[in-house]
Amino acid sequence: MKITLKRSGAAVATLLAGSLALTGCSKSNDSGSSSEGGSGRQLEQVSGELAGEGASSQQNAMENVFGPAFSQTGATLAYNATGSGAGQTQFVSGQVDFAGSDSPLKEDQVEKAAKRCQGNEAWHLPMVIGPVAVAFHVSGVDSLNLSSATIAKIFKGEIKKWNDPAIAAENAGAQLPDKDIKVVYRSDESGTSDNFQKFLKAAAPDVWDSEGKAFPTAVGAGANGSTGVADEAAASDGSITYVESGFAKQKSELKMAKIDFGAGPTELNKDTVNNALAKAKFKGDGNNLVVDSKALYGSKEKDAYPLVLTTYEIVCSKGYDGDKGKLVKNMMFTILDNQNDKLEEAGYIPVKGEFKDKLEKAISALQ
């Protein structure tokens, strides 16, 4: 539900130099007061600027959904979509108040983050769910089934033609062209590449063995960012890429494959994604909600689509100076309360059920 707070003055949304800057004026700046959000909860009515940086995968959500809602609380948000790695670096060094990241902090970063948080733990809150589509552009082919192993072989270069017997066997009756497959991958280091490789390694371990934010360059052509790979694939007949579904939907030339994770071809939609999230496991205990990606990506549940980016907002559990902690908490509740149809229209999957309940508990515990 969208947060509605009383305010005087107009909320202004501006995107400059890759940063999202959103402003609004509240009726009161008394940090001891609170206002009611769209969920009925009480939000702290505090003013000031909140700075975030990181994953480009959530930029559309920040720009079109969460940012405008947060501006109504009387605060200012600046989110710079420079990539997960940059966001993590800026957060642990204390340059921003929260990081957006498609991957959790590494062990050495966890220690640095604790120092940045004045001796307190940094928490990972998987707030923005962006399914990764295996998107293709093949003239005359509007529907395609691909198993996890076949996808791995395509991106590894072992399957080179669209009418390869392996693809044909998974698409009985389809008219597949005798055309070269053009692989398009992320040329920049990204959390999307990191998670896609984790998926390939978990779902097709006999085929795929590489991992990390840098995608192998031996096969295909690279493009920068999510927008770049979507543009490149859309412009090239015979192409295939991995990209967040929101970017794929923006291109009429791109179709999204149904993936057979082990229980039959599965369409990417909010129901199949939430079916996968309902089975998600977390590493450790407490409110630091790091998703066990290996277990998620290796899932073979029927009618479940586990190939998703669980984009984290990385925040200090406590230890912020002044009103920053209240601003961060307001922002996290703003994200939680806007898991709605508008978010789905922007290309994301609204969370629900036990997964959402865990997030609410964690946010409530922020200090």
N, C-alpha and C positions, 0 to 999 in steps of 0.2 A: 504494500500500500504506500502511496506517496505521502511524504511528510508534509503537513500543512501547518505553518506557524504564522502567528501574527507578525507583521512587519510594517514599517513605514519606509518609503523609498523603493525604488525599483531594483530588482535583482538584475545584474548584468553578466552575461556570459561572453567571454572573449578567448579565442584560441590564438596564441602568438608564439612564433618560433618554436613550434613543437610542444609548447606548454599549454595546458588548459588552465585558464585563470577565470574563476567565477566569483562574483561578488554579490553581496546583498546587505541590506541594512535592517537591523532588527528594531523592534519597538523599545527594547530595554537591553542594556549591556551589563546588567547586574549579574555577576557570576554566581550569586547565591540563589538566583531564581531559575525556574525551568519552564519549558513550554511543552505542550502535548503534541507528540508526533502522530502520524497517520495511523499507527498501530494502537494508539491509546497510551503508549508509554510516555514518561516524562523525560524530556531531553534538557540538558543543561543549556541555559541561554547565555552563551559566552561569545565574545567577539575575538577577532584576531585572524591571522593567516595560518593555514595548515598547508604544509608542503609535502608532496609525495612525488616519487619518481620510480620508473621501472617499466614493467611489461607493456609492450605495445598491444598485446592481445586484449587488454581491457580498456584501451583508449576510447573505443566507441561507447562503452558503458559509462565511463567517467564523463565523457563529453555530452552525451545525449540523455542520460538517466540520472546517475548518482550526483553529478556536479550541480545540475539545476536544482535538484531537491535539497542538496546541502546548502546552497546559497540562501535558502529560505530560513536557515537557522541563525542568520546574522553574521556569518563568518565568511572568510575568503579561502578558496581552495586553489592551489596551483599544482597541477599534475603534469610532469614532464615524461613523455613516453619515449625514453631512451633505450629501453631494453632491460630484461631482468637482471643481467649482470651489473649494469651500471646502477640500477636501483639498489641492489644489495650493497654495493660499495659505498654509495652515498649515505645509505641508512646507517651502516655500522660505523661510519666516520662522523656521524652526527650532523650531516649536512641537510638531511630531510627528516621529517617527522615519521614517515612510514614509507615502506618500499612495496611496490607491486612486483611479484615475481612468480613465474611459472614453475620454478624449482625452489626447494628449501635451501636455507643457508648451509654451507659446508661447515665441517667441524671447527676449523680454525676461525670461521666467521662467527660462529655461535659464541665463542669466547669473547671476540671483539664486540659483539652486540651486547653482551652482558655488561661490559665496561661502559659502553655507550648508554645503557639503560641504568646507570648508577648502581650496578651490582645486581640488577634484576633480570629475569629471563625475558628474552624476546619471544613472542608467540607468533605462530603461523596460523592465520585464519583463512581457509580456502573459501573465499567469498564470491569469486566470479568464475562461473563454470562456462568454459568455451569449448564445445566439442571440436575435435580436429577431423575435418573431412578429408578423405582421399578423393580429390576432385580431378575430373578428366574432361578433355575436350577432344572428342572424336566425331567427326562429321558422320551423321546417320546413326549414331549410337546414343540413345537417350537413357538407357538403363544398363547397369553393369553390376554383376556380382563378382566379388573378389575375396578369396580366403586370405587369412593373415600371411600364410606361407607364400602365396602368389604375389602379394604386395611386396614382401621382403625380396623376392627374386627379381621383381621389376626394378626396384630401386637399387638393387645390387648389380643390375645389368645382366642377369642370367636369362631373363625373358626380354626379348628385344622387339618382337612383333606383336601387334594387336590380335592377330589371328593365331597366336601360339596355341598349341594343343592344350596347355594347362588352363589358359583363359577360356578357350572354347568349351572345355569340359565343365566349367563352372557357369556357362551361359548357353545351355542347350537351346538350339533353334535361332540364336542370335546371328545376325549377319555382321561378322567382324572383318574389317578391312585388312588387306595385306599391306600394312603401313607400319613404319618404324615408330616405336614408342619414344617420345621425347620427355625425359625426366626433368622436372624443374625442382630445385631445392633452394633452401635459404642459404645465401652466400655469407650473411652475417651470423655471428654467434647468437643463438636464441634459445629461449626456454622451449619454444615449439619444437625445434630440432632435437633438443635434449629429451623431451617427452616422447616424441615420435620414435626416436631410436630406442628408448626404454621399452616402448610398446613392441617394436619389432623384435627386440631381444627376448622379451618375456613370452610373446605369442608365437614366435618362429625361431627358437634358439638354435635349431640345426642350420639355419640359413644366415641369420644376422648376428654379428658379434661386436660391432662397434658401438660406441656410446659417446655422450657428451654434447655440448652446445654447438660444436662445429660439425656440420654434416659432411660426410665423405664427398670428395670432389671428382672421383674417378669416372662417375657416370652422370651424364646430363649436363645441364647448365644452371648456374646459380643466379638468383635475383635477390635484391635487398629488401628485407622486411616482408610482412604479411601482404601488404598492398602490392609489393613488387612481384612476388611469386604468383599472386592471383592475376595480375595484369599480363605477365609473361605467358602463363598457361592459357588464358583466355584468347590471347593473340596468336597462338600457335596450334594449328590442327595436329592431333596426334599426341598431345601433351598429357601429362599426369603430374600432380603435385600433392603436397600435404599442406593444409592451411586451415585456420579457424573457420568454422562453417559460416560465420557472419560475412567474411570476406568472399567466400565462394558464392554466397547467395546474391552478392552485389553484381556478379558477372553472369549475364544471360547465357554466355557460351559454355559455362562450366556446369557440369552435373556432378552429383555426389554418389559415389559407389555404395552399394549395400555390402557390408563386410560380414563374412562368415568367420566369426570368432571361434567356432567349434560347435555351434548349435543351429546352424542355418543362416542364410543371408539376413542381415539385420539393418533396417533403415535407421538413419540418424534422426531422432526427434526427441521432444522433451520427455516422453514417457519411457523410451528405451534408455535414455541417459540417466533419468532418475532411478530406473530399475537397477542400473549398475551402481549408482551412488548409494543406494540403500544397502548394498553389500560391502561398501567400502570399509576398510580397516585403517586404524590410525596407529602410528608408531608411538610407543610410550603411553603414559597416562596423563591425566589432567587436561588443561585447556590449550596446550600447545598442539594444534591439530594438524600434524604432518601426515599426509595420506601415504599409506603403504602402496606406492605406485606399482611395484612388482606384482603384488597380489591383485591390484585393480586391472592392470593391463594383461595379466595372464588369465583373467576370468573367462569362462566359457558358458556363462549362464544364458538360458534361452530368453529371447526378447530383451536383451540388455546390450547397450552400446558403451563399452568402457573406455574407448579412445577419447578421452577428454583432458583438457587442461584445467586443473584445479588451481586457478591463479590465486596466490596467497596475497593478503595484505599482511606484511610483517611489521609488527608494532611492539613497543615496550609494554610488558604487562603492568609495569609501573616505573616511576623514575623520571617522568617528564617534569620540566620546570614550569612554574606558573600554571596557566590554564590549558597548556598544551594537552595534558592528559584528558581533560574534559572535551576538548575539540576532537581529539582522536576518537574518543568513545562515541561522540555524536556522529562522526563520519561513519564509523563502523555500523552503528544502528541505522543510519540513513541507507547504507548499502543493503542491510538485512531487510529493511522495510520496503525496499523497492525491487524485490524479487517478484516481478509482475509481468503482465503482458507486454508492457513497453520495453522491458528488458529483453524479452523474447524477440520482439520486433527488431531490436538492435543486433540480434544474432547470438544471443546467449540463452542458457537454460536456467530458469528460476529454480532454486533449490526448495525442497520441501521435506516434510517428515522428520525423521530422527536426525538426518544430516543437518537440517536447519536448526533443530533444537539444540544440538551441540554447539553451533555457532552462537546462538543466543545466550547460552550459559556462559561461554567464554567471554563474550563482549560484556556481559553484566559484571564479570569479575575484574575487568580492567580498572586500574586506579590512576 
